[in-house]
Amino acid sequence: MITIKLPDGTLVELNDGATVKDVALSISEGLARNAVAGEIDGVLVDLSTKVADNNVVRIITMRDEEGLKIYRHTTAHVLAQAVKSIYPTCMLAIGPVVENGFYYDIEFKTPITQEDFSKIEKEMQSIIKSDLPIERFELSRKDAVKLMKEYGEKYKVELISELPEGEPISFYKQGAFVDLCRGPHLPSTGKIKAFKLTALTGAYWKGDSKNKMISRIYGTAFEKKSQLDEHLEAVEQAKLRDHNKLGRELGYFTTVDTIGQGLPVLLEKGSKTVQVLQRFVEDEEYIRGYILTKTPLFAKSDFYKISGHWDHYREGMFVMGDEKKDKEVFALRPMTCPFQFQVYLAKQRSYRDLPMRFGETSTLFRNEDSGEMHGLIRVRQFTISEGHLACTPDQLEQEFKGCVDIALYMMNAIGFENDITYRFSKWDPSNKEKYIGSAEEWETVQNRMKDILDNLNINYVEAEGEAAFYGPKLDIQMKNVFGKEDTLVTIQIDFQLAKRFEMEYVDKDGSKKYPYVIHRTSLGCYERTLALLIEKYAGALPVWMSAEQVAILSVNEASEDYCRKLNAKFIEEGLRPALDIRGEKIGKKIREAQLDKVPYMLIIGDKEVENGNTVSVRRRGQGDLGSMTIDEFIAMVKKDVKELKLD
């Protein structure tokens, strides 16, 4: 007999050779029916895995997050089996679980389209109906490579060759289909109840644009059909909010093939909203003691060599020239920090000058992979509310808190405060060549930053390897409508670049020291923020940031002059009106203003012209507000703006 322990401390005696499934049965038949996998001493395993004396065993069901992931990963294997059955010459790459589903990267001899999904799904249903047992087995490296070569799976052979020596090489078999996989999996294909293939895209092998682009099939799976239907409905609703579609329809931005990918053109609405946000940020930063700077958009390679960007970030830069042939080589700036440092270096600094806070609305350029481009969220040229603070070690915590405070003030103002999460991005000590500075310096600064974050009671997750090459950072993250997470705001502690640029200050005792530098944004990338605003509000932006705050609609030709006078007065008062005096019926004008999601509409007819000082007001989402004086209306809109009203 052996004794295992359950998570609650209960001891269970079983026959030697018992499996995880036997553990579940010893607890209850219901648990055994619902079990999808197990966890032995913290490691996820199949139900068929044998347990040993003194193991701590947890049963995984679909109620557990791990259970749903295992369920979906098994569905990915069913997808792969179906595809291999229909297209025997295709080659399988990888098929991981992602948020809300899974994907499988596959190289096809003849490309497929989404129209082929129906026959793939039909074959998947057949595999599920067959209820094939799923069995795990291990092979030596030599035999594993031999097996995958026999199947013609070159990507699997490459993956095997990259596995560490001594690591078990496991495969899973369901019917005649075999796939390289760490597991675990469901005990049989029949356990899958509801799935759907959702998208087909291209993807570079291993995410590297230097590698071949292959096909990526996305799918999702749920325990119940009702859950699947609910999810698919949510996805359809998300598509309606997708800024890449809605932002174009509402006239916020466009793209032009001959300009290039990742280089959007902001139209009138997009430009105006960004201008409003930019002025809001710059005014707030001025109040908080920031010094405005304006620096060059590009510099010589020598400059980036000092900062370290040439060695650590060159692949992400747009370089002009060839170092082997040209006397001078330039590059567009991917960041503003070394440029703003020159303002600090313009004269000798004393401890009395610190802290110094520099702010700039910066246009930056980053050579993103073409596969990463997405509307306004990930682009190659963008504008950012960038700032850098130089401070003494004693001032570091207070200044960092100030950076968090202004960022959260901005998030609250635009309505994102409940949508954001926090990531403490740390260095990867196993990849030291990626960073500058010693291990001791990194650990010291990361511990200091952790203390600051803990003192601020920020609920963050840690992410190893996500730090900047010169220091750790706090990333404020947000998801788009499809669940893809991006960084909105970042606050970094830099303990290296001040030394590289000899940014000294004279301390109280007359000695020269290097300041800490905090790199930060207050609102982040304006293009990305605009995209997320369009998605959050489904294009109906709040009054204070809306490009068009009020639509002035004439009922007839006799009211046109009055409309023009209103338009001029509103502009004079700082409002942003949209004048519509076309010879169209008022019903059509109202519908179009509603489709444009303008916050206020003024219906101007004979009555308003006769009164000479009134307007008939409709508000988005509320309908007819009745008649009011011009001054009352202006005061109401200004109140919305002053209070940063979000509804």
C-alpha positions, 0 to 999 in steps of 0.5 A: 500500500502507498499513502498520498496526501490531498491538498486539504491534508487528508491522507489516502491509502491506495494500492501500489501502482494506483493512478491519478484516476484511482485517487479521484475514484477513492474520493467520489465517483462524481469527481472521477467522472469530472476529472480531466487531469491531475497534479502531483507535487505541483506538476500537471499530469495525465489521469493515467499517471501513477502516484507514489508514496507521499505524493501530494495529489490534486484532481483537476476538473473543468472548474479549474483554470488548468482544466480548461487549458488542458481541454483546449490543448486536446482540442488543438491536437484533434484539429491537427489530426483532422488537418493531417487526415485531410491534407496529408502533405502538411507539416505541423509546427506548434499548437499551444493554448492561448487566452480564450482558445488555442491555435495550431501553426501548420505549413500547407503545400497548397494554402487553405482558406476559412471556407475550408473550416467546415470540412476540417470541423466535420473531420474533428467531429468524427474524431471526437465521436470515435472517442479515441483513447489518448495515450502518452509515451516517451522516446529517446532523442534519437528515436524521437527524431527518427519517428518525426522524420518518418512522419515528415514533420521537419518542425517537430524535428527542429523542436526536439533538437532544441530540447535540453539534454536529459529532458523526457521527450514525450508524445501523445497518440490518438488512433493513428495520429501521433504528436510531440507534446509535453501534455497533459491531455484529456483521457480520450477525444470523446470528452470534447463537447463544444468547439469552433474554428475561428480564424486563419492568419499567417505566422512566422515560424517561431515569431521570427520574420526571417523564418518562413511564414506558415498558416495559423488556425485559431479555435476555441473550445468550451465544456458546454455548447451554451458557453461556446455560443455565449463566447462567440456572441461576445466575439461578434460584439467585440468585432463591432467595437474593433477600432480597426473597423469602427475607427475607419468608419467614423473617420478617425484614421485611414491607411494607405498601401503606398505609404506603408504598413504601420504608418496610419494617417489620422483624419480630422476626428482622430487628429482633433481627439489626439490634440485634445488629449495632448493638451490635457497631458501637457497642461497637467504635466506643467502643473506638476513641475515638468520642464517642456523640451523639444528635441530632434527626431534622429541622430548619428549612430555615435549618439545611440552607441553612448546610450547602448541602443545601438548594441541592444536595440538596433534591430528595432530602429530605422537606420539611414546609411551604411557604417562601412561606406558612409562617413556618418550614419543616422537613425530615427529615434525609437525613444527620447531619453538620450535627447532629453538628457542633453537639456540636463547636461546644458549646464552644471547641476546641483542637488538643489536643482533636483528633482528635474522633470522633463516632458515632451510630446515625442514622435518615435519610430520603431521597426516593428515586424509586419506581422505585429501591425494592428490598426493604431495599437501597434504601429511604426511611427507613433506619438507618446507623452514621454518624460524623464526625471533626474533625482537623488537616491533619497528622492527616488521613491517620492518621484516614482510615486508621482509618476504613478499618480499622474498615470492613474490620474490620466487613466481615471480621466479617460475611464480606463481605471477599471480596465488596467492591470500592472506588470513588474517587468524584471531582467532575465539573469540567464540572458545577461548580454541583453542588458547593461549593468552588473547582476548586483546592480540589477538585484539592488534596483529591482529590490528597491523598485519592489519595495516602492510598488509594495508601499504603493499597494499595487497589485502586480504580476512579475514578468522576468525578461520584460525589463528595458535593457537599462532597468526594471519597470512598471508596465500598466497593461490593458487589453483590446476588445479581442483580449490581446494585452498591450502596454499603455503606460510604463514607468522605469527606473534607470541606473545606467544611462546617467553614467554613460552620459556623465550626468553628474550633480554636485551633492551637499558635500561637494562631491559629484554623483550620478542621479537616478533617472525615471523614464515614464509616460503619463498617457502613453502612446496617443495612437494606441490610447485612441484605439482603446478609447474607440473600442471602450466607448464603441466610438461614442467618446465622452464629451470632453475628448470628443472631436465633435461635441455638438452637431448643429442641424438646420431644419430648413433654409430659413434657419441656416444663418442662425446655425452659422451664427451658433457655429461661430459662437461655439468656436469662440467659446471653445466648443467643437461644433459640426455644422450641417446645413445641407438641403437634406431632411432633418430626419436624415441629418439626425440619423447621420449625427447619431451614426457619427456618435456626436454627444449633442445635437441641436435641432434649429427650426423656425421657432429657434430662429424666431426666439433668437436665443434658444436651441432645441437639444438632443443628447446621445443616449438620453434623447430630447432634452427640450429647449434651452437658451444658448448660454445655458447650453454652452454652460452645460457642455463646459460643465461636462468638459470641466468635470471630465464627464465620462457618460 
